[in-house]
Each structure stands twice: as C-alpha cells, then as structure tokens.
Amino acid sequence: MVTEEDIHDFFNMDMYTVDVDDLPQYNVTYQGHVPLDQLTTYVFAVSPKQIVKGHRYFQGKVWVDDHDLQIVKSYGQAVPNEYDKHGHPTNQFLPFETWRQEVDGKYWFPVFTRTNSKLWTETGDIPLRLIIHFKNYRQFRGTARILSTQELPQSQQQAPAPPQKPAPPPDSKPPQQP
C-alpha cells in the first residue's frame, strides 16, 4: 500500500537534496572526488545527527558537480522506517536514486528518480520497481507591485473583503436591454 508519507516523500520532502537551512541537523562527510558520466563530482555521505519523532530525514549520498557546485545525483532513503511492537516494518521507505540535469543553462532540476527494491510483508517480500520522470520544465513568470510599506494599525489588519463588481464610470451610459 502506498501511504501518505510515501506520497509526501516523493513530492514534498526534498529527497532530491538537503535544504541548506536543514544542514545543521545532518552529519555531512566528504568521501572523495570522482568522475560521474561526463562530470567530475564531490561525493558526500549525509545522515541525520538525531532522529526527532514526527520528522522525516534524508540518509544517503550526494554527488556535487565540481564546476557548478550543484547536486547532480543523490542515492539514499527517507528515514526513519516505522516498526510495530514485533519489529516488523509498518511503514517502509525504500532507497531511491535521483539524477538532476541543468535546465535553462543555470538551474538544476530532478529529471529521473527510481527505486528497485523489496517491500517486506507478512506473506513475503514483494519486489517493487518505481520510476519517475520529470520533464517539460517551464519557466513561470509573474509580476508584483508593492502598494505600501507601512504597517496597518491593528484594527485594520483583517482579511480583505471579497472584490465587488466595479461601478461604471459616471459619464458612461447603462447597457441597453435587448
């Protein structure tokens, strides 16, 4: 069964990297400078310093391009697994491998994630192979305008009223009825 935690790990937990703000929670150990396809990379082992109940962590290895200093590959799993009172897994998080590629000449995004492992069940191990392809990245643009930089008085800090239909300008004629 795919659990809510599984879906969260695949799409929300940053299993493709470790967020810079979260680095103090991890042990990061340099393991070498190695070739990876056409790149040369720094390899780091990453593991949580401490497991806090209710939190999810990445444990594994990351390969960082030595030129752009961007993560190009990660291999590991979300931790901790959850177990029942008999030591049987109740929620298992399989190891995954994720590859990133440069998009638009400056951004590195996940393009491929896979796992090829076995899930433990009471009736025996079940082989599981999952592949996720990320493609068709599109740049999103938006505009914003700052209307004020002053803080509102406490009495005015309420949710804005829903927009109302604008009144016609005073010099316009009302629409003709058919």
C-alpha positions, 0 to 999 in steps of 0.5 A: 500500500502506498501511504501518505508519507510515501506520497509526501516523500516523493513530492514534498520532502526534498529527497532530491537534496538537503535544504541548506537551512536543514544542514545543521541537523545532518552529519555531512562527510566528504568521501572523495572526488570522482568522475560521474558520466561526463562530470567530475563530482564531490561525493558526500555521505549525509545522515541525520545527527538525531532522529526527532519523532514526527520528522522525516530525514534524508540518509544517503549520498550526494554527488556535487558537480565540481564546476557548478557546485550543484547536486547532480545525483543523490542515492539514499532513503527517507528515514526513519522506517516505522516498526510495530511492537514485533519489529516488523516494518509498518511503514517502509521507505525504500532507497531511491536514486535521483539524477538532476540535469541543468535546465535553462543553462543555470538551474538544476532540476530532478529529471529521473528518480527510481527505486528497485527494491523489496517491500517486506510483508507478512506473506513475503517480500514483494519486489517493487520497481518505481520510476519517475520522470520529470520533464517539460520544465517551464519557466513561470513568470509573474509580476508584483507591485508593492502598494505600501510599506507601512504597517496597518494599525491593528484594527485594520489588519483583517482579511480583505473583503471579497472584490465587488463588481466595479461601478461604471464610470459616471459619464458612461451610459447603462447597457441597453436591454435587448 
